[in-house]
């Protein structure tokens, strides 16, 4: 999901900030008891690397074997061909020192060509949003939100998709798309820019979960200020067959702030997920309202253990006989007391020198000088 500004903001400066604030969170079966904030790093705006503009960082995952990170850019081949980066992050349990990009890899279509931009062929232009590394297969999986433009003179309908690729960008296969998530010219199916924003594998890579950012048209209205009825969906896949096997309803928080002006753009949805176990998922909800500088970022643990499989329920608004996932708030980024931008990715990093697990978040700057490509580093204290 892109963040649209309707006002001007002075360019933000590169900053590296660190502290040792500890935030208590509700203990859970995942063993997480506290997040301790370590530091932040901001990539310089329009950083040039290997002939590309670094930005739009919408997904992140850590490859422990190679000790590197994969970062997908949501550039729709507008500035450079659709791509992902590999990078090294340098930090300890005391500070976040730097980020060094090591490669830029073009995402390739099944025919081996790079994806075109929207002026060349809008129907084939992807909207990359999430990426995970499958250590069992040694490959990557990434998601595209597709496109939905319905205008009298120009209709473009491109389905969202999840692709399996090699670490060098070559297409391997795609995951089957449930019919509920096909783009339509009528007000049915997914909304534009509100589709596959997050994905992740269960331990052992038997299953994969894919999250829908916002409600489908049939599932009810989008989240709004003071609204508590917006339900989106999480799809469960068999990772070997690439076939969907279940869907679960997930209730979104209200939009955090009224837009300025009141009828301007505002949104809240799932911007990424990180799978913790066969039934528990860490979810990021990102709320943005025009006229408000910061995004509101809340991180939850969602439990699907007792949630209803809504695979055969076409409308979560018309048929309310289901149990959604339960969720527990872990942290509201507002508690850090810092400017928080458009966080769209999360991953475990390596174990820190003190023996605790690291957790890294990344923000998408939408290639705007008014926004930041932020990295946030935490340690997890069980």
VEXZAFI-416339 format. One record per residue (C-alpha): x, y, z; residue in three letters. Coordinates in nm, 2 decimals, always signed. Each point is the difference from the previous one (the first is absolute). Example, Ala and Ser with C-alpha at 12.3 -4.5 7.8 and 13.67 -1.06 7.14 Angstrom:
BEGIN
+--------+--------+--------+------+
|   east |  north |     up | resn |
+--------+--------+--------+------+
|  +1.23 |  -0.45 |  +0.78 |  Ala |
|  +0.14 |  +0.34 |  -0.07 |  Ser |
+--------+--------+--------+------+
END
This chain:
BEGIN
+--------+--------+--------+------+
|   east |  north |     up | resn |
+--------+--------+--------+------+
|  +0.00 |  +0.00 |  +0.00 |  Unk |
|  +0.14 |  +0.34 |  -0.10 |  Unk |
|  -0.02 |  +0.29 |  +0.24 |  Unk |
|  -0.13 |  +0.32 |  -0.16 |  Unk |
|  +0.09 |  +0.34 |  +0.13 |  Unk |
|  -0.22 |  +0.30 |  -0.07 |  Unk |
|  +0.23 |  +0.25 |  +0.15 |  Unk |
|  +0.37 |  +0.09 |  -0.01 |  Unk |
|  +0.25 |  -0.10 |  +0.26 |  Unk |
|  +0.36 |  +0.12 |  +0.03 |  Unk |
|  +0.24 |  -0.27 |  -0.11 |  Unk |
|  +0.10 |  -0.22 |  +0.29 |  Unk |
|  +0.36 |  -0.05 |  +0.10 |  Unk |
|  +0.19 |  -0.32 |  +0.01 |  Unk |
|  +0.03 |  -0.11 |  +0.36 |  Unk |
|  +0.13 |  -0.29 |  +0.21 |  Unk |
|  -0.16 |  -0.01 |  +0.34 |  Unk |
|  +0.04 |  -0.25 |  +0.29 |  Unk |
|  -0.12 |  -0.04 |  +0.35 |  Unk |
|  -0.09 |  -0.28 |  +0.24 |  Unk |
|  -0.37 |  +0.06 |  +0.07 |  Unk |
|  -0.17 |  -0.32 |  +0.11 |  Unk |
|  -0.37 |  -0.06 |  -0.08 |  Unk |
|  -0.19 |  -0.27 |  +0.19 |  Unk |
|  -0.25 |  -0.20 |  -0.21 |  Unk |
|  -0.24 |  -0.27 |  +0.09 |  Unk |
|  +0.18 |  -0.33 |  +0.04 |  Unk |
|  -0.11 |  -0.27 |  -0.25 |  Unk |
|  +0.07 |  -0.36 |  -0.10 |  Unk |
|  +0.26 |  +0.14 |  -0.24 |  Unk |
|  +0.23 |  +0.08 |  +0.29 |  Unk |
|  +0.00 |  +0.37 |  -0.07 |  Unk |
|  -0.02 |  +0.20 |  +0.32 |  Unk |
|  +0.16 |  +0.34 |  -0.08 |  Unk |
|  +0.12 |  +0.20 |  -0.30 |  Unk |
|  +0.31 |  +0.20 |  +0.07 |  Unk |
|  +0.06 |  +0.27 |  -0.25 |  Unk |
|  +0.37 |  +0.02 |  -0.11 |  Unk |
|  +0.02 |  +0.25 |  -0.28 |  Unk |
|  -0.10 |  +0.13 |  -0.34 |  Unk |
|  +0.17 |  +0.05 |  -0.34 |  Unk |
|  -0.13 |  +0.21 |  -0.28 |  Unk |
|  +0.12 |  -0.06 |  -0.36 |  Unk |
|  +0.08 |  +0.33 |  -0.19 |  Unk |
|  -0.27 |  +0.11 |  -0.23 |  Unk |
|  +0.04 |  -0.11 |  -0.36 |  Unk |
|  +0.32 |  -0.20 |  +0.08 |  Unk |
|  +0.14 |  -0.13 |  -0.32 |  Unk |
|  +0.11 |  -0.36 |  -0.01 |  Unk |
|  +0.10 |  -0.21 |  -0.30 |  Unk |
|  -0.18 |  +0.22 |  -0.24 |  Unk |
|  -0.32 |  +0.01 |  +0.21 |  Unk |
|  -0.17 |  +0.24 |  +0.24 |  Unk |
|  -0.04 |  -0.16 |  +0.34 |  Unk |
|  -0.34 |  +0.05 |  +0.15 |  Unk |
|  -0.35 |  -0.14 |  +0.03 |  Unk |
|  +0.13 |  -0.27 |  +0.24 |  Unk |
|  -0.32 |  -0.20 |  +0.06 |  Unk |
|  +0.12 |  -0.33 |  +0.13 |  Unk |
|  +0.30 |  -0.15 |  +0.18 |  Unk |
|  +0.12 |  -0.35 |  +0.09 |  Unk |
|  +0.32 |  -0.13 |  +0.15 |  Unk |
|  +0.21 |  -0.29 |  -0.15 |  Unk |
|  +0.19 |  -0.14 |  +0.29 |  Unk |
|  +0.21 |  -0.23 |  -0.22 |  Unk |
|  +0.14 |  +0.29 |  -0.20 |  Unk |
|  -0.04 |  +0.25 |  +0.29 |  Unk |
|  -0.17 |  +0.25 |  -0.23 |  Unk |
|  -0.34 |  +0.16 |  -0.05 |  Unk |
|  -0.24 |  +0.00 |  -0.29 |  Unk |
|  -0.19 |  +0.33 |  -0.06 |  Unk |
|  -0.27 |  +0.03 |  -0.27 |  Unk |
|  -0.06 |  +0.34 |  -0.15 |  Unk |
|  -0.35 |  +0.11 |  -0.10 |  Unk |
|  +0.12 |  +0.19 |  -0.30 |  Unk |
|  -0.24 |  -0.11 |  -0.28 |  Unk |
|  +0.28 |  +0.01 |  -0.26 |  Unk |
|  -0.05 |  +0.38 |  -0.01 |  Unk |
|  +0.35 |  +0.11 |  +0.11 |  Unk |
|  +0.18 |  -0.33 |  -0.06 |  Unk |
|  -0.12 |  -0.35 |  -0.09 |  Unk |
|  -0.19 |  -0.17 |  +0.29 |  Unk |
|  +0.26 |  -0.14 |  +0.24 |  Unk |
|  +0.12 |  -0.11 |  +0.34 |  Unk |
|  +0.32 |  +0.08 |  +0.19 |  Unk |
|  +0.23 |  -0.20 |  +0.22 |  Unk |
|  +0.17 |  +0.19 |  +0.28 |  Unk |
|  +0.21 |  -0.03 |  +0.31 |  Unk |
|  -0.12 |  +0.16 |  +0.32 |  Unk |
|  +0.26 |  +0.08 |  +0.26 |  Unk |
|  -0.12 |  +0.02 |  +0.36 |  Unk |
|  +0.05 |  -0.13 |  +0.35 |  Unk |
|  -0.21 |  -0.01 |  +0.32 |  Unk |
|  +0.12 |  +0.36 |  +0.07 |  Unk |
|  -0.04 |  +0.18 |  -0.34 |  Unk |
|  -0.11 |  -0.01 |  -0.36 |  Unk |
|  +0.31 |  +0.10 |  -0.20 |  Unk |
|  -0.08 |  -0.02 |  -0.37 |  Unk |
|  -0.16 |  -0.16 |  -0.30 |  Unk |
|  +0.20 |  -0.11 |  -0.31 |  Unk |
|  -0.17 |  -0.11 |  -0.32 |  Unk |
|  +0.19 |  -0.28 |  -0.17 |  Unk |
|  -0.21 |  -0.09 |  -0.31 |  Unk |
|  -0.30 |  +0.12 |  -0.21 |  Unk |
|  -0.18 |  -0.29 |  -0.17 |  Unk |
|  -0.27 |  +0.04 |  -0.27 |  Unk |
|  -0.33 |  -0.19 |  +0.04 |  Unk |
|  -0.06 |  -0.20 |  -0.31 |  Unk |
|  -0.32 |  -0.11 |  -0.17 |  Unk |
|  -0.06 |  -0.36 |  -0.10 |  Unk |
|  +0.14 |  +0.08 |  -0.35 |  Unk |
|  +0.33 |  +0.12 |  +0.16 |  Unk |
|  -0.06 |  +0.37 |  -0.07 |  Unk |
|  -0.01 |  +0.28 |  +0.25 |  Unk |
|  -0.34 |  +0.13 |  +0.09 |  Unk |
|  -0.11 |  +0.31 |  -0.21 |  Unk |
|  -0.12 |  +0.33 |  +0.14 |  Unk |
|  -0.36 |  +0.11 |  -0.01 |  Unk |
|  +0.05 |  +0.21 |  -0.31 |  Unk |
|  +0.14 |  -0.29 |  -0.19 |  Unk |
|  -0.25 |  -0.27 |  +0.11 |  Unk |
|  -0.21 |  +0.08 |  +0.31 |  Unk |
|  -0.15 |  -0.35 |  +0.00 |  Unk |
|  +0.34 |  -0.15 |  +0.06 |  Unk |
|  +0.14 |  +0.26 |  +0.24 |  Unk |
|  +0.03 |  -0.15 |  +0.35 |  Unk |
|  -0.04 |  +0.17 |  +0.34 |  Unk |
|  +0.26 |  -0.18 |  +0.22 |  Unk |
|  -0.08 |  +0.01 |  +0.37 |  Unk |
|  +0.13 |  -0.30 |  +0.21 |  Unk |
|  +0.29 |  -0.24 |  -0.02 |  Unk |
|  +0.12 |  -0.30 |  +0.20 |  Unk |
|  +0.29 |  -0.25 |  -0.04 |  Unk |
|  -0.08 |  -0.37 |  +0.01 |  Unk |
|  +0.31 |  -0.15 |  +0.15 |  Unk |
|  -0.13 |  -0.35 |  -0.06 |  Unk |
|  -0.02 |  +0.05 |  -0.37 |  Unk |
|  +0.27 |  +0.26 |  -0.03 |  Unk |
|  -0.24 |  +0.24 |  -0.19 |  Unk |
|  -0.20 |  +0.31 |  +0.05 |  Unk |
|  -0.38 |  +0.07 |  +0.00 |  Unk |
|  -0.14 |  +0.35 |  -0.08 |  Unk |
|  -0.34 |  +0.15 |  -0.03 |  Unk |
|  -0.15 |  +0.26 |  -0.24 |  Unk |
|  -0.32 |  +0.19 |  +0.07 |  Unk |
|  -0.10 |  +0.01 |  -0.36 |  Unk |
|  -0.20 |  +0.29 |  -0.15 |  Unk |
|  -0.36 |  +0.12 |  -0.01 |  Unk |
|  -0.06 |  +0.30 |  -0.21 |  Unk |
|  -0.37 |  +0.04 |  -0.10 |  Unk |
|  -0.06 |  +0.31 |  -0.21 |  Unk |
|  -0.22 |  +0.07 |  -0.31 |  Unk |
|  +0.30 |  +0.02 |  -0.23 |  Unk |
|  +0.24 |  -0.23 |  +0.17 |  Unk |
|  -0.06 |  -0.32 |  +0.20 |  Unk |
|  +0.29 |  -0.20 |  +0.12 |  Unk |
|  -0.06 |  -0.32 |  +0.21 |  Unk |
|  +0.31 |  -0.19 |  +0.11 |  Unk |
|  -0.05 |  -0.26 |  +0.27 |  Unk |
|  +0.22 |  +0.00 |  +0.31 |  Unk |
|  +0.25 |  -0.28 |  +0.01 |  Unk |
|  +0.26 |  -0.19 |  +0.20 |  Unk |
|  +0.30 |  -0.12 |  -0.18 |  Unk |
|  +0.29 |  -0.24 |  +0.07 |  Unk |
|  +0.33 |  +0.11 |  -0.15 |  Unk |
|  +0.37 |  -0.09 |  +0.02 |  Unk |
|  +0.23 |  +0.22 |  +0.20 |  Unk |
|  +0.12 |  +0.14 |  -0.34 |  Unk |
|  -0.35 |  +0.11 |  -0.08 |  Unk |
|  -0.11 |  -0.28 |  -0.25 |  Unk |
|  -0.37 |  -0.10 |  +0.01 |  Unk |
|  -0.06 |  -0.35 |  +0.14 |  Unk |
|  -0.38 |  -0.02 |  +0.06 |  Unk |
|  -0.30 |  +0.18 |  +0.14 |  Unk |
|  -0.24 |  -0.08 |  +0.28 |  Unk |
|  -0.37 |  -0.07 |  -0.09 |  Unk |
|  -0.22 |  +0.30 |  +0.04 |  Unk |
|  -0.34 |  -0.06 |  +0.17 |  Unk |
|  -0.28 |  +0.14 |  -0.21 |  Unk |
|  -0.10 |  +0.25 |  +0.28 |  Unk |
|  +0.32 |  +0.19 |  -0.07 |  Unk |
|  -0.04 |  +0.06 |  -0.38 |  Unk |
|  -0.02 |  +0.36 |  -0.10 |  Unk |
|  -0.34 |  +0.11 |  -0.14 |  Unk |
|  -0.13 |  +0.30 |  -0.18 |  Unk |
|  -0.30 |  +0.01 |  +0.23 |  Unk |
|  +0.02 |  +0.06 |  +0.38 |  Unk |
|  +0.09 |  -0.35 |  +0.07 |  Unk |
|  +0.32 |  -0.18 |  +0.10 |  Unk |
|  +0.30 |  +0.19 |  +0.13 |  Unk |
|  +0.04 |  +0.37 |  +0.02 |  Unk |
|  +0.28 |  +0.18 |  -0.19 |  Unk |
|  +0.33 |  +0.02 |  +0.20 |  Unk |
|  -0.16 |  -0.21 |  +0.28 |  Unk |
|  +0.10 |  -0.35 |  -0.09 |  Unk |
|  +0.30 |  -0.23 |  +0.08 |  Unk |
|  +0.22 |  +0.21 |  +0.23 |  Unk |
|  +0.14 |  -0.27 |  +0.22 |  Unk |
|  +0.11 |  -0.36 |  -0.01 |  Unk |
|  +0.21 |  -0.25 |  +0.20 |  Unk |
|  +0.07 |  -0.37 |  +0.06 |  Unk |
|  -0.07 |  -0.22 |  +0.30 |  Unk |
|  +0.29 |  -0.17 |  +0.17 |  Unk |
|  +0.11 |  -0.28 |  -0.22 |  Unk |
|  -0.15 |  +0.17 |  -0.31 |  Unk |
|  -0.30 |  -0.23 |  -0.02 |  Unk |
|  -0.25 |  +0.29 |  -0.03 |  Unk |
|  +0.01 |  +0.36 |  -0.11 |  Unk |
|  -0.23 |  +0.28 |  +0.11 |  Unk |
|  -0.09 |  +0.30 |  -0.22 |  Unk |
|  -0.18 |  +0.30 |  +0.13 |  Unk |
|  -0.24 |  +0.23 |  -0.17 |  Unk |
|  +0.05 |  +0.37 |  +0.10 |  Unk |
|  -0.36 |  +0.12 |  -0.01 |  Unk |
|  -0.35 |  -0.15 |  -0.02 |  Unk |
|  -0.13 |  -0.13 |  -0.33 |  Unk |
|  -0.31 |  +0.18 |  -0.12 |  Unk |
|  -0.22 |  -0.28 |  +0.10 |  Unk |
|  +0.15 |  -0.02 |  +0.34 |  Unk |
|  -0.11 |  +0.35 |  +0.10 |  Unk |
|  +0.13 |  +0.35 |  +0.02 |  Unk |
|  +0.36 |  +0.11 |  +0.04 |  Unk |
|  +0.12 |  +0.09 |  +0.35 |  Unk |
|  -0.10 |  +0.35 |  +0.11 |  Unk |
|  +0.04 |  +0.23 |  +0.30 |  Unk |
|  -0.19 |  -0.15 |  +0.30 |  Unk |
|  -0.10 |  -0.30 |  -0.23 |  Unk |
|  +0.04 |  -0.35 |  +0.14 |  Unk |
|  -0.17 |  -0.21 |  -0.27 |  Unk |
|  +0.27 |  -0.03 |  -0.26 |  Unk |
|  +0.11 |  -0.36 |  -0.07 |  Unk |
|  +0.27 |  -0.10 |  -0.23 |  Unk |
|  +0.13 |  -0.36 |  -0.08 |  Unk |
|  +0.31 |  -0.22 |  +0.05 |  Unk |
|  +0.04 |  -0.28 |  -0.25 |  Unk |
|  +0.18 |  -0.33 |  +0.10 |  Unk |
|  +0.18 |  -0.19 |  -0.27 |  Unk |
|  +0.16 |  -0.35 |  -0.02 |  Unk |
|  +0.35 |  +0.11 |  -0.09 |  Unk |
|  +0.08 |  -0.32 |  -0.20 |  Unk |
|  -0.31 |  +0.00 |  -0.22 |  Unk |
|  -0.03 |  +0.38 |  -0.01 |  Unk |
|  -0.38 |  -0.05 |  +0.05 |  Unk |
|  -0.21 |  +0.20 |  +0.25 |  Unk |
|  -0.15 |  -0.21 |  +0.28 |  Unk |
|  -0.17 |  +0.25 |  +0.23 |  Unk |
|  -0.09 |  +0.37 |  +0.06 |  Unk |
|  -0.04 |  +0.18 |  +0.33 |  Unk |
|  -0.17 |  +0.33 |  +0.09 |  Unk |
|  +0.21 |  +0.27 |  +0.17 |  Unk |
|  -0.16 |  +0.31 |  +0.16 |  Unk |
|  +0.18 |  +0.32 |  -0.07 |  Unk |
|  +0.04 |  +0.29 |  +0.25 |  Unk |
|  -0.17 |  +0.33 |  -0.08 |  Unk |
|  +0.19 |  +0.26 |  -0.20 |  Unk |
|  +0.21 |  +0.18 |  +0.27 |  Unk |
|  -0.07 |  +0.37 |  -0.10 |  Unk |
|  -0.25 |  +0.19 |  -0.20 |  Unk |
|  +0.14 |  +0.13 |  -0.33 |  Unk |
|  +0.05 |  +0.37 |  -0.07 |  Unk |
|  -0.22 |  +0.09 |  -0.17 |  Unk |
|  -0.24 |  -0.25 |  +0.14 |  Unk |
|  -0.10 |  -0.15 |  -0.34 |  Unk |
|  +0.36 |  -0.05 |  -0.11 |  Unk |
|  +0.18 |  -0.34 |  -0.03 |  Unk |
|  +0.04 |  -0.21 |  +0.31 |  Unk |
|  +0.07 |  -0.38 |  +0.05 |  Unk |
|  +0.08 |  -0.27 |  +0.25 |  Unk |
|  +0.09 |  -0.35 |  -0.11 |  Unk |
|  +0.26 |  -0.28 |  +0.04 |  Unk |
|  +0.33 |  +0.11 |  -0.15 |  Unk |
|  +0.19 |  -0.32 |  +0.08 |  Unk |
|  -0.01 |  -0.32 |  +0.20 |  Unk |
|  +0.27 |  -0.22 |  +0.15 |  Unk |
|  -0.10 |  -0.36 |  +0.07 |  Unk |
|  +0.10 |  -0.11 |  +0.35 |  Unk |
|  -0.15 |  -0.35 |  +0.01 |  Unk |
|  -0.26 |  -0.22 |  -0.18 |  Unk |
|  -0.28 |  +0.21 |  +0.16 |  Unk |
|  +0.16 |  +0.33 |  +0.11 |  Unk |
|  +0.09 |  +0.30 |  -0.21 |  Unk |
|  +0.16 |  +0.33 |  +0.07 |  Unk |
|  -0.20 |  +0.27 |  -0.18 |  Unk |
|  +0.08 |  +0.36 |  -0.08 |  Unk |
|  -0.29 |  +0.23 |  -0.03 |  Unk |
|  +0.09 |  +0.33 |  -0.17 |  Unk |
|  -0.24 |  +0.30 |  +0.03 |  Unk |
|  +0.05 |  +0.31 |  -0.20 |  Unk |
|  -0.22 |  +0.31 |  -0.03 |  Unk |
|  +0.06 |  +0.29 |  -0.24 |  Unk |
|  +0.12 |  +0.31 |  +0.19 |  Unk |
|  +0.16 |  -0.21 |  +0.27 |  Unk |
|  +0.38 |  -0.03 |  -0.03 |  Unk |
|  +0.06 |  -0.33 |  +0.18 |  Unk |
|  -0.15 |  -0.34 |  -0.07 |  Unk |
|  -0.15 |  -0.18 |  +0.29 |  Unk |
|  +0.17 |  -0.34 |  +0.02 |  Unk |
|  -0.14 |  -0.27 |  +0.23 |  Unk |
|  +0.15 |  -0.35 |  +0.03 |  Unk |
|  -0.22 |  -0.29 |  +0.11 |  Unk |
|  +0.02 |  -0.38 |  +0.05 |  Unk |
|  -0.30 |  -0.15 |  -0.18 |  Unk |
|  -0.11 |  -0.35 |  +0.10 |  Unk |
|  -0.18 |  -0.21 |  -0.26 |  Unk |
|  -0.04 |  -0.31 |  +0.22 |  Unk |
|  -0.38 |  +0.05 |  +0.05 |  Unk |
|  -0.07 |  +0.21 |  -0.30 |  Unk |
|  -0.27 |  -0.12 |  -0.25 |  Unk |
|  +0.12 |  -0.11 |  -0.34 |  Unk |
|  -0.20 |  +0.26 |  -0.21 |  Unk |
|  +0.11 |  -0.15 |  -0.33 |  Unk |
|  -0.36 |  -0.06 |  -0.10 |  Unk |
|  -0.14 |  +0.33 |  +0.14 |  Unk |
|  -0.02 |  +0.25 |  -0.29 |  Unk |
|  -0.10 |  +0.29 |  +0.22 |  Unk |
|  +0.12 |  +0.06 |  +0.35 |  Unk |
|  -0.25 |  +0.28 |  +0.02 |  Unk |
|  -0.31 |  -0.20 |  -0.10 |  Unk |
|  +0.10 |  -0.32 |  +0.18 |  Unk |
|  +0.12 |  +0.08 |  +0.35 |  Unk |
|  +0.00 |  -0.35 |  +0.14 |  Unk |
|  +0.38 |  -0.03 |  +0.03 |  Unk |
|  +0.27 |  +0.04 |  +0.26 |  Unk |
|  +0.28 |  +0.23 |  -0.11 |  Unk |
|  +0.36 |  -0.03 |  +0.11 |  Unk |
|  +0.07 |  +0.13 |  +0.35 |  Unk |
|  +0.27 |  +0.25 |  +0.04 |  Unk |
|  +0.22 |  +0.15 |  +0.27 |  Unk |
|  +0.18 |  +0.34 |  -0.03 |  Unk |
|  +0.38 |  -0.03 |  +0.03 |  Unk |
|  +0.11 |  +0.36 |  -0.06 |  Unk |
|  -0.13 |  +0.33 |  -0.13 |  Unk |
|  +0.29 |  +0.18 |  -0.17 |  Unk |
|  -0.14 |  +0.33 |  +0.13 |  Unk |
|  +0.15 |  -0.10 |  +0.34 |  Unk |
|  +0.35 |  +0.05 |  -0.15 |  Unk |
|  -0.05 |  +0.37 |  -0.02 |  Unk |
|  +0.15 |  +0.02 |  -0.35 |  Unk |
|  -0.12 |  +0.08 |  -0.35 |  Unk |
|  -0.14 |  -0.32 |  -0.14 |  Unk |
|  -0.04 |  -0.05 |  -0.37 |  Unk |
|  -0.17 |  -0.26 |  -0.22 |  Unk |
|  +0.12 |  -0.33 |  +0.16 |  Unk |
|  -0.07 |  -0.28 |  -0.24 |  Unk |
|  +0.25 |  -0.28 |  +0.09 |  Unk |
|  +0.12 |  -0.20 |  +0.30 |  Unk |
|  +0.24 |  -0.29 |  +0.05 |  Unk |
|  +0.20 |  -0.18 |  +0.27 |  Unk |
|  +0.37 |  +0.09 |  -0.03 |  Unk |
|  +0.29 |  -0.19 |  +0.15 |  Unk |
|  +0.04 |  -0.07 |  +0.37 |  Unk |
|  +0.16 |  +0.30 |  +0.17 |  Unk |
|  +0.33 |  -0.02 |  +0.19 |  Unk |
|  -0.20 |  -0.01 |  +0.33 |  Unk |
|  -0.18 |  -0.32 |  -0.12 |  Unk |
|  -0.33 |  +0.17 |  -0.07 |  Unk |
|  -0.19 |  -0.02 |  -0.33 |  Unk |
|  +0.01 |  +0.31 |  -0.22 |  Unk |
|  -0.31 |  +0.14 |  -0.19 |  Unk |
|  +0.03 |  +0.24 |  -0.29 |  Unk |
|  -0.27 |  +0.22 |  -0.16 |  Unk |
|  +0.03 |  +0.20 |  -0.32 |  Unk |
|  -0.20 |  +0.29 |  -0.14 |  Unk |
|  -0.10 |  +0.08 |  -0.36 |  Unk |
|  +0.08 |  +0.36 |  -0.09 |  Unk |
|  -0.20 |  -0.01 |  -0.32 |  Unk |
|  +0.30 |  +0.17 |  -0.17 |  Unk |
|  -0.11 |  +0.32 |  +0.16 |  Unk |
|  +0.24 |  +0.26 |  +0.15 |  Unk |
|  -0.27 |  +0.06 |  +0.26 |  Unk |
|  +0.03 |  -0.35 |  +0.13 |  Unk |
|  +0.28 |  -0.23 |  +0.13 |  Unk |
|  +0.13 |  -0.35 |  -0.07 |  Unk |
|  +0.02 |  -0.09 |  +0.37 |  Unk |
|  +0.14 |  -0.30 |  +0.17 |  Unk |
|  -0.10 |  -0.07 |  +0.36 |  Unk |
|  +0.19 |  -0.25 |  +0.22 |  Unk |
|  -0.13 |  -0.17 |  +0.31 |  Unk |
|  +0.11 |  -0.29 |  +0.22 |  Unk |
|  -0.25 |  -0.25 |  +0.12 |  Unk |
|  +0.02 |  -0.08 |  +0.37 |  Unk |
|  -0.18 |  -0.32 |  +0.09 |  Unk |
+--------+--------+--------+------+
END
